[in-house]
């Protein structure tokens, strides 16, 4: 998805059609709802959003190539490009390529970390290595991104094999939504895990995008 304006819209806002003053966010589709919410709340009309498919997280080895292609496609139209991915299982390759391309990206190992706050997440890492995390997006898309890709819809007997070393499901809530809370609790039950809801809001994502918007 992309919400960028055409040249006429840019001119109407007093901005040059060549992209002067505009910033493109190349982001994981799983973050679209949160990024758009932050844009609306802060009036960041000069930030445009280009989302890559959220299911790339099922194949993290494909993320870097997709980001490189998106940067190449849009670079000439924007003064600044910012990549709204953390490492996300790329083993440092995405960060290396972003440096080569001269674009910045979100720091941290994954979205669970920057929603929590990278510093806080790192502090808890030693005691939470048996936690399985869900965000608002993953609660909504639990079947599509967890249950079915792991084959649990076809082979429920695999659940204890895959989740036997986990002890709890931590729902990192970006919003206060009782319906999502109930759904997340149900997800924990389906996985046979204890349940903890932890309101994180947008965590480091809000802080980083505020810096980019400046």
GUTOR-766226 format. One line per field, with one value per residue (C-alpha): x, y, z; chain; residue number from 0. Coordinates in nm, 4 decimals, padded with zeros to 6 digits, always signed. Example, Ala and Ser with C-alpha at 12.3 -4.5 7.8 and 13.67 -1.06 7.14 Angstrom:
# GUTOR-766226
u [+01.2300/+01.3670]
v [-00.4500/-00.1060]
w [+00.7800/+00.7140]
chain [A/A]
resi [0/1]
END
This chain:
# GUTOR-766226
u [+00.0000/+00.1134/-00.0428/+00.1871/+00.0429/+00.0817/+00.2693/-00.0438/-00.1060/+00.2562/+00.2329/-00.0897/+00.0975/+00.3837/+00.6216/+00.8369/+00.7290/+01.0881/+01.0301/+01.1945/+01.0848/+00.9098/+00.9980/+00.9089/+00.8655/+00.9288/+00.7661/+00.6553/+00.2861/+00.2347/+00.3069/+00.0738/-00.2076/+00.0282/+00.2225/-00.0941/-00.2312/+00.0858/+00.0739/-00.2828/-00.2228/+00.0833/-00.0135/+00.2864/+00.1482/+00.4963/+00.5541/+00.4381/+00.4036/+00.4967/+00.4271/+00.5842/+00.3837/+00.3490/+00.3981/+00.7644/+00.8168/+00.7488/+01.0529/+01.2932/+01.5601/+01.3411/+01.3069/+01.6380/+01.5858/+01.2348/+01.3640/+01.6448/+01.3953/+01.1612/+01.4426/+01.5547/+01.1989/+01.1239/+01.4589/+01.4295/+01.0940/+01.1945/+01.4422/+01.4632/+01.3812/+01.3514/+01.3122/+01.0613/+01.1956/+01.4147/+01.6556/+01.3557/+01.5539/+01.7843/+02.0967/+02.2303/+02.2111/+01.9310/+02.1246/+02.4361/+02.2463/+02.0708/+02.4105/+02.5266/+02.2141/+02.2546/+01.9194/+01.8447/+01.6262/+01.4666/+01.7118/+01.6467/+01.6123/+01.2384/+00.9115/+00.8485/+01.1603/+01.0930/+00.7260/+00.8391/+01.1272/+01.4630/+01.6286/+01.3452/+01.3213/+01.6943/+01.6678/+01.3911/+01.5547/+01.7304/+01.4073/+01.1629/+01.3251/+01.0232/+00.7737/+00.5901/+00.4924/+00.1979/+00.1253/-00.2111/-00.1497/-00.0599/-00.3600/-00.5838/-00.3988/-00.3177/-00.4525/-00.2866/+00.0556/+00.0883/-00.1655/-00.1776/+00.1884/+00.2967/+00.0568/-00.1392/-00.4700/-00.3817/-00.1684/-00.2734/-00.0561/+00.2454/+00.1495/+00.3270/+00.6344/+00.6578/+00.5492/+00.6520/+00.9426/+00.7296/+00.5545/+00.3468/+00.2059/+00.2746/+00.0334/+00.2086/-00.0952/-00.0574/-00.4161/-00.6699/-00.9145/-01.1094/-01.1960/-00.8294/-00.7504/-01.0119/-00.8816/-00.5220/-00.6284/-00.7972/-00.4736/-00.2843/-00.5377/-00.5049/-00.1282/-00.1565/+00.0288/-00.0251/-00.1429/-00.0065/-00.1278/+00.1276/+00.0301/+00.3285/+00.1647/+00.3898/+00.7116/+01.0267/+00.8374/+00.6706/+00.9985/+01.1886/+00.9196/+00.9032/+01.2762/+01.2318/+00.9439/+01.1664]
v [+00.0000/+00.3588/+00.6859/+00.9212/+01.2215/+01.2985/+01.6034/+01.8188/+01.7455/+01.8270/+02.1600/+02.2451/+02.2012/+02.4210/+02.1289/+02.0576/+01.7669/+01.6416/+01.5224/+01.8070/+01.7984/+01.4638/+01.1442/+00.7929/+00.5236/+00.1766/-00.0431/-00.3914/-00.4314/-00.5524/-00.1953/-00.0148/+00.0428/+00.1830/+00.4069/+00.5540/+00.6151/+00.8019/+01.0037/+01.1133/+01.1910/+01.4040/+01.5654/+01.4205/+01.4941/+01.5059/+01.1375/+00.8904/+00.5188/+00.2286/-00.1074/-00.4348/-00.7560/-00.8466/-01.2143/-01.1511/-01.2267/-01.5888/-01.5720/-01.3209/-01.4037/-01.2177/-00.8946/-00.7361/-00.7836/-00.6377/-00.3317/-00.2792/-00.2926/-00.0460/+00.2001/+00.1820/+00.2356/+00.5411/+00.7088/+00.9739/+01.0971/+01.1594/+01.3677/+01.1043/+00.7341/+00.5595/+00.1836/+00.0799/-00.2669/-00.3853/-00.6728/-00.9084/-01.2278/-01.1031/-01.1665/-00.8132/-00.8219/-00.5645/-00.3163/-00.3693/-00.3086/-00.0012/+00.1460/+00.0740/+00.2439/+00.5423/+00.5002/+00.4621/+00.2014/+00.1220/-00.0230/-00.3438/-00.7152/-00.7147/-00.5281/-00.6973/-00.5230/-00.1731/-00.1809/-00.2725/-00.0276/-00.1747/-00.0944/-00.2461/-00.5503/-00.6132/-00.5927/-00.8537/-01.0862/-01.2955/-01.3799/-01.3892/-01.6335/-01.8637/-01.5943/-01.5967/-01.2471/-01.1113/-00.7546/-00.6054/-00.7113/-01.0692/-01.1040/-00.9988/-01.2252/-01.5148/-01.7869/-01.6461/-01.5778/-01.8356/-02.1169/-02.2117/-02.1469/-02.3762/-02.6433/-02.6476/-02.6346/-02.9669/-03.1245/-02.9943/-03.2613/-03.0485/-02.7791/-02.9294/-03.0019/-02.6433/-02.4609/-02.7042/-02.4828/-02.1696/-02.0812/-01.7743/-01.5625/-01.1917/-00.9673/-00.6371/-00.4139/-00.1029/-00.0015/-00.0472/-00.2802/-00.5302/-00.7338/-00.7776/-00.8592/-01.1356/-01.2666/-01.2670/-01.4588/-01.7124/-01.7443/-01.8224/-02.0924/-02.2481/-02.2654/-02.3991/-02.0999/-01.8651/-01.5194/-01.1715/-00.8484/-00.5698/-00.2270/-00.0931/+00.1645/+00.2396/+00.2245/+00.3276/+00.3398/+00.6677/+00.8219/+00.7167/+00.8365/+01.1691/+01.2102/+01.1166/+01.3615/+01.6462]
w [+00.0000/-00.0615/+00.0374/-00.1531/-00.3411/-00.7075/-00.8365/-00.8343/-00.4693/-00.3879/-00.5693/-00.3845/-00.0576/-00.1705/-00.2100/-00.5110/-00.7345/-00.7286/-00.3712/-00.1820/+00.1801/+00.1527/+00.3349/+00.2264/+00.4892/+00.3477/+00.6062/+00.6956/+00.6197/+00.9764/+01.0924/+00.8530/+01.1047/+01.3675/+01.1274/+00.9796/+01.3290/+01.4261/+01.1044/+01.1715/+01.5379/+01.4677/+01.1379/+00.9568/+00.6114/+00.4578/+00.5410/+00.2775/+00.3391/+00.1129/+00.2757/+00.1726/+00.2228/+00.5895/+00.5089/+00.4237/+00.7914/+00.7045/+00.4740/+00.6333/+00.3762/+00.1225/+00.3191/+00.2201/-00.1533/-00.1282/+00.0578/-00.1950/-00.4813/-00.3097/-00.2417/-00.6051/-00.7284/-00.5157/-00.4443/-00.7162/-00.5826/-00.2202/-00.0304/+00.2444/+00.2656/+00.6012/+00.6415/+00.9078/+00.9672/+01.2505/+01.1793/+01.1593/+01.1161/+00.8392/+01.0466/+01.0080/+00.6286/+00.6081/+00.8207/+00.6081/+00.2835/+00.4235/+00.5059/+00.1510/+00.0151/+00.2455/+00.4174/+00.7872/+00.9544/+01.2892/+01.5401/+01.7301/+01.6615/+01.5812/+01.6347/+01.9710/+02.0939/+01.9641/+02.0687/+02.4195/+02.3938/+02.2953/+02.6270/+02.8329/+02.6089/+02.6438/+03.0231/+03.0266/+02.7753/+03.0376/+03.2186/+02.9271/+02.6886/+02.7320/+02.6252/+02.2931/+02.1777/+01.9840/+01.8734/+01.7758/+01.4167/+01.5068/+01.7349/+01.4464/+01.2023/+01.4363/+01.2095/+00.8970/+01.0498/+01.3281/+01.3306/+00.9621/+00.8660/+01.1494/+01.0287/+01.3536/+01.1671/+01.0010/+01.2724/+01.6171/+01.7749/+01.6761/+01.9253/+02.2246/+02.0136/+01.8884/+02.2036/+02.4747/+02.5829/+02.6064/+02.9306/+02.8480/+02.5692/+02.6090/+02.4223/+02.3570/+02.3104/+02.1000/+02.1784/+02.4577/+02.2856/+02.4994/+02.1900/+02.1001/+02.4622/+02.4572/+02.1272/+02.2527/+02.5631/+02.3358/+02.1344/+02.4535/+02.5372/+02.1936/+02.2410/+02.5960/+02.7425/+03.0352/+02.9354/+03.0041/+02.8525/+02.8473/+02.7168/+02.5238/+02.3000/+02.0054/+02.2054/+02.0219/+01.6929/+01.7931/+01.9079/+01.5936/+01.3532/+01.5374/+01.4722/+01.1067/+01.0718/+01.1894]
chain [A/A/A/A/A/A/A/A/A/A/A/A/A/A/A/A/A/A/A/A/A/A/A/A/A/A/A/A/A/A/A/A/A/A/A/A/A/A/A/A/A/A/A/A/A/A/A/A/A/A/A/A/A/A/A/A/A/A/A/A/A/A/A/A/A/A/A/A/A/A/A/A/A/A/A/A/A/A/A/A/A/A/A/A/A/A/A/A/A/A/A/A/A/A/A/A/A/A/A/A/A/A/A/A/A/A/A/A/A/A/A/A/A/A/A/A/A/A/A/A/A/A/A/A/A/A/A/A/A/A/A/A/A/A/A/A/A/A/A/A/A/A/A/A/A/A/A/A/A/A/A/A/A/A/A/A/A/A/A/A/A/A/A/A/A/A/A/A/A/A/A/A/A/A/A/A/A/A/A/A/A/A/A/A/A/A/A/A/A/A/A/A/A/A/A/A/A/A/A/A/A/A/A/A/A/A/A/A/A/A/A/A/A/A]
resi [0/1/2/3/4/5/6/7/8/9/10/11/12/13/14/15/16/17/18/19/20/21/22/23/24/25/26/27/28/29/30/31/32/33/34/35/36/37/38/39/40/41/42/43/44/45/46/47/48/49/50/51/52/53/54/55/56/57/58/59/60/61/62/63/64/65/66/67/68/69/70/71/72/73/74/75/76/77/78/79/80/81/82/83/84/85/86/87/88/89/90/91/92/93/94/95/96/97/98/99/100/101/102/103/104/105/106/107/108/109/110/111/112/113/114/115/116/117/118/119/120/121/122/123/124/125/126/127/128/129/130/131/132/133/134/135/136/137/138/139/140/141/142/143/144/145/146/147/148/149/150/151/152/153/154/155/156/157/158/159/160/161/162/163/164/165/166/167/168/169/170/171/172/173/174/175/176/177/178/179/180/181/182/183/184/185/186/187/188/189/190/191/192/193/194/195/196/197/198/199/200/201/202/203/204/205/206/207/208/209/210/211/212/213]
END
